[in-house]
Amino acid sequence: MITSANYFEKKGKMDKAVQLYSRGGNKRRAMDLAIKYNLTNMMEDISSGVDDGDDPEVMKNSVDYLMQNQ
């Protein structure tokens, strides 16, 4: 999935890239792209799927996003 995400990112298909990065386990990259390209619907999906074992930076970005959009 990460290889496919890289492909879609290079092609400018950020929604697909974010989705694949997230599913492939690279939620940090997924969140970074979602924030950079203002893919709010994707940020919600990533944020709702964050759990205790995830990268602390992803968790922080998820909380920040959720707090701003209450």
C-alpha positions as CSV (number, residue, x, y, z in Angstrom):
1,M,0.0,0.0,0.0
2,I,2.9,2.4,0.8
3,T,4.3,1.8,-2.7
4,S,1.0,2.7,-4.2
5,A,0.6,5.7,-2.0
6,N,4.0,7.0,-3.2
7,Y,2.9,6.5,-6.8
8,F,-0.4,8.4,-6.3
9,E,1.5,11.2,-4.4
10,K,3.9,11.6,-7.3
11,K,1.0,11.8,-9.7
12,G,-0.7,14.5,-7.6
13,K,-3.6,12.3,-6.5
14,M,-3.4,13.3,-2.8
15,D,-6.7,11.8,-1.7
16,K,-5.7,8.4,-2.9
17,A,-2.2,8.8,-1.4
18,V,-3.5,9.8,2.0
19,Q,-5.9,6.9,2.1
20,L,-3.2,4.4,1.2
21,Y,-0.6,5.8,3.5
22,S,-3.2,5.6,6.4
23,R,-4.2,2.0,5.5
24,G,-0.6,1.0,5.0
25,G,0.4,2.1,8.5
26,N,2.1,5.4,7.7
27,K,-0.5,7.7,9.4
28,R,2.1,10.4,10.0
29,R,2.6,10.9,6.2
30,A,-1.1,10.6,5.7
31,M,-1.9,13.3,8.2
32,D,0.9,15.5,6.9
33,L,-0.5,15.4,3.4
34,A,-4.1,15.8,4.5
35,I,-3.1,18.9,6.4
36,K,-0.9,20.3,3.7
37,Y,-3.6,19.9,1.0
38,N,-6.5,20.7,3.3
39,L,-8.2,17.3,2.8
40,T,-10.6,17.7,5.8
41,N,-12.6,14.6,5.1
42,M,-9.4,12.6,5.1
43,M,-8.2,14.1,8.4
44,E,-11.4,13.0,10.0
45,D,-10.8,9.4,8.8
46,I,-7.2,9.4,10.0
47,S,-8.1,11.0,13.4
48,S,-10.9,8.6,14.1
49,G,-8.5,5.7,13.5
50,V,-5.7,6.8,15.8
51,D,-5.0,4.6,18.8
52,D,-2.5,4.3,21.6
53,G,0.2,2.6,19.6
54,D,0.4,5.3,16.9
55,D,3.0,7.9,16.4
56,P,2.7,10.7,19.0
57,E,2.9,13.3,16.3
58,V,-0.1,11.8,14.5
59,M,-2.0,11.7,17.8
60,K,-1.2,15.4,18.5
61,N,-2.2,16.5,15.0
62,S,-5.4,14.5,15.3
63,V,-6.3,16.1,18.6
64,D,-5.4,19.6,17.2
65,Y,-7.6,19.0,14.2
66,L,-10.5,17.7,16.2
67,M,-10.3,20.6,18.7
68,Q,-10.4,23.1,15.9
69,N,-13.4,21.5,14.2
70,Q,-15.7,21.0,17.2
